[in-house]
Amino acid sequence: GRAPQRLRKELKWACPLSSVIRKEFEKNLQKILKTIENKLQKWYKRSVNNFYLNLCKGVVKMKAVILSGPNDFAPGEIEKPLIGDHDILLEMKRAAICGTDIRILEGTKTKGVRYPSVIGHEICGVISEIGKEVTGYEVGEKVAIANVIPCGSCPSCLSGRENACMRRKAIGYEFNGGFEEYIRIPEIAIKSGNVIKLPEQVSFTAGALIEPLACCIRGLKNAGTGFNDVVLIVGAGPIGLMHMQLAKIAGAKQVIVSEPNPMRRQIALELGADKAVDPVTEDLAGIISDVTGGLGADVIVMAIGVPALVNSTLKLCRRGGTVNLFAGFAGTGECTIEVNTIHYNEINVNGSTAYKREDYLQAADMVISGKINLDRIATHTYKIEDFQTAYEMCKSGKGLKIIIEP
């Protein structure tokens, strides 16, 4: 208000300008000052409005594990997500660390990974908020999340392989995942049937582990495990222990687990393995030969991603048998194998990726009906702020499934 008057007086005596030039200068100066004043007022109003709008909408900070790059992750705070009319806000109760998560954290898996982002795709929680257009769900319901969302229209989906969708999106990749207090479940996940209700008797831990169980069911189907088979599971980590239980349920005559870790061998026996072999101190090939009368295992599942073990594992398979390379291998997974072992013995070698929604629903049914024990596979639980300790426990091999809670 007073600034233009002061400037006018100073300019009148300080500048040897004609009155016409002076008036034109003052006029332009008035316009500039008015424009600045208007912009400042708009900025102030917008700032105040945004503050109260965010306050009303409940925009607050929440705990999360923030992945900023390869080997660059740490607990921190980010904004609690706001949901749209067609979304669900999930309060995370349990999220499990997967071997794939470890490879992402370390940078050996980068495809589809965003920086910065929040990963974690084995998730169970309680519905905290529902968009006004969402139907079929209620606040407070316990749900598990099938994180992979197929497009439904690519060649893979149309040929019945939605688990290998060429344009799939996933929570924990394109959308922030489970290592945070609250997770926005997008509309496409809800419409695809990826939000699965669970009854009270299912623990949050078991609910989170439905996802890897669904992956194992897909692997079981690819391997063709069935009645009276002799099955070898290489590796008794969480995935190997799930495969072991599924093989028993599918009717396998004998399930043998190969695992050097004594704690894991003991849990394998507790969960129903017929034999748990230490491949370092025992003759695994001799044991397989004795059990099968020299024929070899009908089905072998590699549940550990060690390329150097592939060739020796192939030699344990019977003629016409199947070796399922289930585990993810770091990098390209390149290894050397004697292809004649496959050729002359007509061994079927296949892989397995993700799961179909029907696999996830079947996994959920098995957990709900109590047909499989997933809680025993979880050995340690840590808070979000203790994620580094949880990560180190995963790397140490001293535990099995490591669980994160808020």
C-alpha positions as CSV (number, residue, x, y, z in Angstrom):
1,G,0.0,0.0,0.0
2,R,2.5,2.7,1.1
3,A,5.4,1.4,-0.9
4,P,4.3,2.9,-4.3
5,Q,3.9,6.4,-2.6
6,R,7.4,6.3,-1.2
7,L,8.8,5.1,-4.5
8,R,6.9,7.9,-6.3
9,K,8.4,10.6,-4.0
10,E,11.9,9.2,-4.3
11,L,11.6,8.9,-8.1
12,K,10.2,12.4,-8.4
13,W,13.4,14.0,-6.9
14,A,15.9,11.4,-7.8
15,C,15.2,10.8,-11.5
16,P,15.5,13.7,-14.1
17,L,12.6,12.3,-16.1
18,S,9.8,14.1,-17.8
19,S,6.5,13.9,-16.1
20,V,5.1,11.7,-19.0
21,I,7.8,9.2,-18.7
22,R,7.6,9.3,-14.9
23,K,3.8,8.6,-14.9
24,E,4.2,5.7,-17.4
25,F,7.0,4.2,-15.2
26,E,4.8,4.6,-12.1
27,K,1.9,3.0,-13.9
28,N,3.9,-0.1,-14.9
29,L,5.4,-0.3,-11.5
30,Q,1.9,-0.3,-9.9
31,K,0.9,-3.2,-12.2
32,I,4.0,-5.2,-11.3
33,L,3.5,-4.7,-7.6
34,K,-0.2,-5.5,-7.9
35,T,0.6,-8.8,-9.8
36,I,3.1,-9.8,-7.1
37,E,0.6,-9.0,-4.3
38,N,-2.1,-11.1,-6.1
39,K,0.3,-14.0,-6.5
40,L,1.3,-13.9,-2.9
41,Q,-2.3,-13.8,-1.8
42,K,-3.2,-16.8,-4.0
43,W,-0.1,-18.7,-2.7
44,Y,-1.1,-17.9,0.9
45,K,-4.7,-19.0,0.4
46,R,-3.7,-22.2,-1.4
47,S,-1.2,-23.1,1.3
48,V,-3.8,-22.6,4.0
49,N,-6.5,-24.4,2.1
50,N,-4.1,-27.4,1.4
51,F,-3.1,-27.5,5.0
52,Y,-6.7,-27.8,6.2
53,L,-7.7,-30.1,3.3
54,N,-4.9,-32.5,4.1
55,L,-5.7,-32.2,7.8
56,C,-9.4,-33.1,7.1
57,K,-8.4,-36.0,4.8
58,G,-6.1,-37.4,7.5
59,V,-2.8,-37.0,5.6
60,V,-0.3,-38.1,8.2
61,K,3.1,-39.7,8.2
62,M,3.4,-43.5,8.5
63,K,6.3,-45.9,9.0
64,A,7.6,-47.7,5.9
65,V,10.7,-49.4,4.6
66,I,11.9,-47.1,1.8
67,L,13.8,-48.6,-1.1
68,S,15.9,-45.8,-2.7
69,G,18.1,-48.0,-4.8
70,P,20.1,-51.2,-4.9
71,N,21.5,-51.9,-1.4
72,D,19.9,-48.6,-0.3
73,F,16.9,-49.2,1.9
74,A,16.0,-48.1,5.4
75,P,12.9,-47.6,7.7
76,G,11.5,-44.1,7.5
77,E,8.4,-42.1,7.2
78,I,6.2,-41.4,4.2
79,E,2.7,-40.0,3.7
80,K,-0.1,-42.3,4.6
81,P,-1.9,-43.0,1.2
82,L,-5.1,-41.3,0.3
83,I,-7.5,-43.6,-1.5
84,G,-9.9,-42.9,-4.4
85,D,-13.6,-43.8,-4.6
86,H,-12.7,-47.2,-6.1
87,D,-9.8,-48.2,-3.8
88,I,-9.3,-49.9,-0.4
89,L,-6.9,-48.8,2.3
90,L,-5.4,-51.8,4.1
91,E,-3.9,-51.7,7.5
92,M,-1.0,-54.1,7.3
93,K,-0.9,-56.6,10.1
94,R,1.8,-59.0,8.7
95,A,4.0,-58.9,5.7
96,A,6.6,-61.6,5.0
97,I,10.1,-61.2,3.5
98,C,10.5,-63.3,0.4
99,G,13.7,-64.4,-1.3
100,T,12.7,-62.2,-4.2
101,D,12.5,-59.2,-1.9
102,I,16.1,-60.0,-0.8
103,R,17.3,-60.0,-4.5
104,I,15.4,-56.7,-5.1
105,L,17.0,-55.1,-2.0
106,E,20.4,-56.2,-3.1
107,G,19.9,-55.1,-6.7
108,T,20.3,-58.5,-8.3
109,K,16.6,-58.3,-9.4
110,T,15.7,-54.9,-11.0
111,K,13.0,-55.7,-13.6
112,G,9.9,-53.8,-12.7
113,V,11.4,-52.3,-9.6
114,R,10.9,-48.5,-8.9
115,Y,13.1,-46.2,-6.9
116,P,12.0,-44.9,-4.5
117,S,9.3,-47.3,-3.6
118,V,8.0,-49.7,-0.9
119,I,8.2,-53.4,-1.7
120,G,6.8,-56.5,0.0
121,H,4.2,-58.7,-1.7
122,E,3.2,-61.3,0.9
123,I,0.5,-59.3,2.8
124,C,-2.3,-59.8,5.2
125,G,-4.2,-57.1,7.1
126,V,-7.5,-55.4,8.0
127,I,-9.5,-53.1,5.8
128,S,-9.2,-49.6,7.3
129,E,-11.1,-47.5,4.7
130,I,-13.2,-48.2,1.6
131,G,-13.8,-45.9,-1.3
132,K,-17.4,-44.9,-1.7
133,E,-17.8,-46.9,-5.0
134,V,-16.4,-50.1,-3.5
135,T,-18.9,-52.9,-2.8
136,G,-18.6,-56.3,-1.2
137,Y,-16.2,-55.3,1.5
138,E,-16.5,-53.8,4.9
139,V,-14.2,-51.9,7.2
140,G,-12.6,-54.2,9.8
141,E,-12.6,-57.4,7.6
142,K,-9.5,-59.5,7.6
143,V,-8.1,-60.0,4.1
144,A,-5.1,-61.4,2.3
145,I,-3.9,-59.8,-1.0
146,A,-3.0,-61.7,-4.2
147,N,-0.5,-59.2,-5.4
148,V,-0.2,-60.2,-9.1
149,I,-2.8,-58.5,-11.3
150,P,-3.0,-60.0,-14.8
151,C,-4.1,-57.9,-17.7
152,G,-6.5,-60.6,-19.1
153,S,-5.9,-59.7,-22.7
154,C,-2.3,-60.5,-23.6
155,P,-1.3,-63.7,-25.5
156,S,-0.3,-65.4,-22.3
157,C,-3.5,-64.6,-20.5
158,L,-5.6,-65.6,-23.5
159,S,-3.8,-69.0,-23.7
160,G,-4.5,-69.8,-20.0
161,R,-1.2,-68.6,-18.6
162,E,-2.2,-65.5,-16.6
163,N,0.6,-66.3,-14.1
164,A,3.0,-65.4,-17.0
165,C,1.0,-62.3,-18.1
166,M,3.1,-60.1,-20.3
167,R,1.5,-56.9,-19.0
168,R,0.8,-57.8,-15.4
169,K,0.9,-55.2,-12.6
170,A,1.7,-56.1,-9.1
171,I,1.5,-54.7,-5.6
172,G,5.1,-54.4,-4.4
173,Y,6.2,-53.4,-7.8
174,E,4.1,-50.9,-9.8
175,F,2.1,-50.2,-6.6
176,N,3.7,-49.8,-3.2
177,G,3.8,-53.0,-1.2
178,G,3.5,-54.5,2.3
179,F,6.4,-53.1,4.2
180,E,4.4,-50.1,5.3
181,E,1.7,-49.4,7.9
182,Y,-1.1,-48.7,5.3
183,I,-1.3,-50.0,1.7
184,R,-3.5,-48.6,-1.0
185,I,-5.2,-51.5,-2.8
186,P,-6.0,-50.1,-6.3
187,E,-9.3,-50.6,-8.2
188,I,-7.8,-53.0,-10.7
189,A,-6.8,-55.4,-7.9
190,I,-10.3,-55.3,-6.3
191,K,-12.0,-55.8,-9.7
192,S,-9.7,-58.8,-10.5
193,G,-10.8,-60.5,-7.3
194,N,-7.4,-60.2,-5.6
195,V,-8.7,-59.2,-2.2
196,I,-9.5,-62.4,-0.3
197,K,-11.6,-62.4,2.9
198,L,-10.3,-64.6,5.7
199,P,-12.1,-66.0,8.8
200,E,-10.9,-65.2,12.3
201,Q,-9.2,-68.5,12.9
202,V,-6.6,-67.8,10.2
203,S,-3.7,-66.0,11.7
204,F,-2.3,-62.8,10.0
205,T,1.0,-64.7,9.5
206,A,-0.7,-67.6,7.7
207,G,-2.7,-65.0,5.7
208,A,0.4,-63.4,4.5
209,L,1.9,-66.7,3.5
210,I,-1.0,-67.7,1.2
211,E,0.9,-65.9,-1.6
212,P,4.0,-68.0,-1.6
213,L,1.8,-71.1,-1.0
214,A,-0.1,-70.2,-4.2
215,C,3.2,-70.0,-6.1
216,C,4.1,-73.5,-4.8
217,I,0.7,-74.9,-5.9
218,R,1.5,-73.6,-9.4
219,G,4.9,-75.4,-9.2
220,L,3.3,-78.6,-8.0
221,K,0.9,-78.6,-10.9
222,N,3.8,-77.9,-13.3
223,A,5.8,-80.7,-11.8
224,G,2.9,-83.1,-11.9
225,T,3.4,-84.5,-8.4
226,G,0.9,-87.2,-7.7
227,F,-0.1,-90.5,-6.2
228,N,2.7,-92.9,-5.2
229,D,5.5,-90.7,-6.4
230,V,8.9,-90.4,-4.7
231,V,9.6,-86.7,-4.4
232,L,12.8,-85.0,-3.7
233,I,12.7,-81.4,-2.4
234,V,16.1,-79.7,-2.7
235,G,16.2,-77.1,0.1
236,A,14.1,-76.9,3.3
237,G,13.6,-73.1,3.4
238,P,10.0,-71.8,3.6
239,I,9.3,-72.7,0.0
240,G,10.8,-76.1,0.3
241,L,8.7,-76.8,3.4
242,M,5.6,-75.7,1.6
243,H,6.4,-78.0,-1.4
244,M,7.1,-80.9,1.0
245,Q,3.6,-80.5,2.6
246,L,1.9,-80.1,-0.7
247,A,3.6,-83.3,-2.1
248,K,2.3,-85.3,0.9
249,I,-1.2,-83.9,0.4
250,A,-1.0,-84.8,-3.4
251,G,-0.4,-88.4,-2.5
252,A,3.3,-88.8,-2.8
253,K,4.6,-92.2,-1.4
254,Q,7.8,-90.7,0.0
255,V,9.0,-87.1,0.3
256,I,12.7,-86.7,0.9
257,V,14.2,-83.3,1.8
258,S,17.8,-82.4,1.1
259,E,19.0,-79.6,3.5
260,P,22.4,-79.0,5.2
261,N,20.9,-76.8,8.0
262,P,20.0,-79.1,11.0
263,M,17.2,-76.7,12.3
264,R,15.5,-76.8,8.9
265,R,15.8,-80.6,8.6
266,Q,14.2,-80.9,12.0
267,I,11.2,-78.7,11.1
268,A,10.9,-80.7,7.8
269,L,10.5,-83.9,9.8
270,E,8.0,-82.2,12.2
271,L,5.9,-81.2,9.2
272,G,5.8,-84.7,7.7
273,A,9.0,-85.3,5.6
274,D,9.8,-89.0,5.4
275,K,13.5,-88.4,5.3
276,A,15.6,-85.2,5.9
277,V,19.1,-85.7,4.4
278,D,22.2,-83.6,5.0
279,P,23.8,-83.6,1.6
280,V,27.2,-82.5,3.0
281,T,27.7,-85.5,5.3
282,E,25.3,-88.1,3.8
283,D,25.2,-89.8,0.4
284,L,22.1,-88.2,-1.1
285,A,22.4,-90.1,-4.4
286,G,22.8,-93.4,-2.5
287,I,19.7,-92.7,-0.4
288,I,17.6,-91.8,-3.4
289,S,18.8,-95.0,-5.1
290,D,18.0,-97.2,-2.1
291,V,14.5,-95.7,-1.7
292,T,13.6,-96.1,-5.4
293,G,15.3,-99.4,-6.2
294,G,17.9,-97.6,-8.3
295,L,15.3,-95.8,-10.4
296,G,15.6,-92.3,-9.2
297,A,13.0,-89.8,-7.9
298,D,9.8,-89.4,-9.9
299,V,9.7,-85.6,-9.2
300,I,12.4,-83.3,-8.0
301,V,11.7,-79.7,-6.9
302,M,14.6,-77.3,-6.7
303,A,13.5,-74.9,-4.0
304,I,16.9,-73.2,-3.7
305,G,18.3,-71.0,-6.4
306,V,21.9,-72.3,-6.6
307,P,22.9,-72.8,-10.3
308,A,25.8,-75.1,-9.3
309,L,23.4,-77.7,-8.0
310,V,21.3,-78.1,-11.1
311,N,23.5,-80.6,-12.9
312,S,23.9,-82.9,-9.9
313,T,20.2,-82.7,-9.2
314,L,19.3,-83.8,-12.7
315,K,21.2,-87.0,-12.1
316,L,18.9,-88.0,-9.2
317,C,15.8,-88.1,-11.5
318,R,14.4,-91.3,-12.9
319,R,13.9,-91.8,-16.6
320,G,10.8,-89.9,-17.7
321,G,10.7,-88.0,-14.4
322,T,10.4,-84.3,-13.9
323,V,12.7,-81.7,-12.5
324,N,11.0,-78.4,-11.6
325,L,13.3,-75.4,-11.3
326,F,11.1,-73.6,-8.9
327,A,13.4,-71.2,-7.1
328,G,14.4,-67.9,-8.6
329,F,18.1,-67.7,-9.5
330,A,20.2,-64.6,-9.0
331,G,21.2,-62.7,-12.1
332,T,20.7,-64.8,-15.3
333,G,20.9,-68.1,-13.3
334,E,23.5,-69.4,-15.8
335,C,24.9,-72.8,-15.1
336,T,26.6,-75.7,-16.9
337,I,24.6,-79.0,-17.3
338,E,25.2,-82.3,-19.1
339,V,22.4,-82.1,-21.6
340,N,22.7,-85.8,-22.4
341,T,21.4,-86.5,-18.9
342,I,18.1,-84.9,-20.0
343,H,18.3,-86.3,-23.6
344,Y,18.9,-90.0,-22.9
345,N,16.7,-90.2,-19.8
346,E,13.9,-88.2,-21.3
347,I,13.7,-85.9,-18.2
348,N,11.1,-83.2,-18.2
349,V,12.6,-79.9,-17.0
350,N,10.3,-77.0,-16.3
351,G,10.0,-73.9,-14.3
352,S,7.3,-72.0,-12.5
353,T,6.5,-68.3,-12.2
354,A,4.1,-66.6,-9.9
355,Y,0.5,-68.1,-9.7
356,K,-2.9,-68.0,-11.2
357,R,-5.8,-66.5,-9.3
358,E,-7.3,-70.0,-9.0
359,D,-4.0,-71.2,-7.4
360,Y,-4.3,-68.4,-4.8
361,L,-7.9,-69.3,-4.1
362,Q,-7.0,-72.9,-3.6
363,A,-4.1,-71.9,-1.3
364,A,-6.5,-69.8,0.7
365,D,-8.9,-72.7,1.0
366,M,-6.2,-75.0,2.2
367,V,-5.2,-72.5,4.9
368,I,-8.8,-71.8,6.0
369,S,-9.5,-75.6,6.2
370,G,-6.3,-76.2,8.2
371,K,-4.9,-78.7,5.6
372,I,-1.4,-77.1,5.7
373,N,0.7,-75.6,8.5
374,L,2.2,-72.2,7.6
375,D,2.5,-70.8,11.1
376,R,5.3,-73.2,11.9
377,I,7.3,-71.9,9.0
378,A,7.5,-68.4,10.4
379,T,10.3,-68.2,13.0
380,H,10.9,-64.5,13.6
381,T,8.8,-61.3,13.7
382,Y,10.1,-57.8,13.6
383,K,8.7,-54.3,13.7
384,I,9.1,-52.0,10.6
385,E,11.7,-49.9,12.4
386,D,13.8,-53.1,13.0
387,F,13.8,-54.1,9.3
388,Q,17.6,-54.1,9.0
389,T,17.7,-56.7,11.8
390,A,15.0,-58.7,10.0
391,Y,17.0,-58.5,6.7
392,E,20.2,-59.7,8.5
393,M,18.3,-62.6,10.0
394,C,17.1,-63.6,6.5
395,K,20.6,-63.5,5.2
396,S,22.0,-65.5,8.1
397,G,19.9,-68.6,7.4
398,K,19.2,-68.9,11.2
399,G,15.5,-68.5,10.7
400,L,12.9,-69.6,8.2
401,K,10.2,-67.1,7.2
402,I,10.8,-63.7,8.6
403,I,7.7,-61.6,9.3
404,I,7.3,-57.8,9.5
405,E,4.6,-56.2,11.6
406,P,3.7,-52.5,12.1
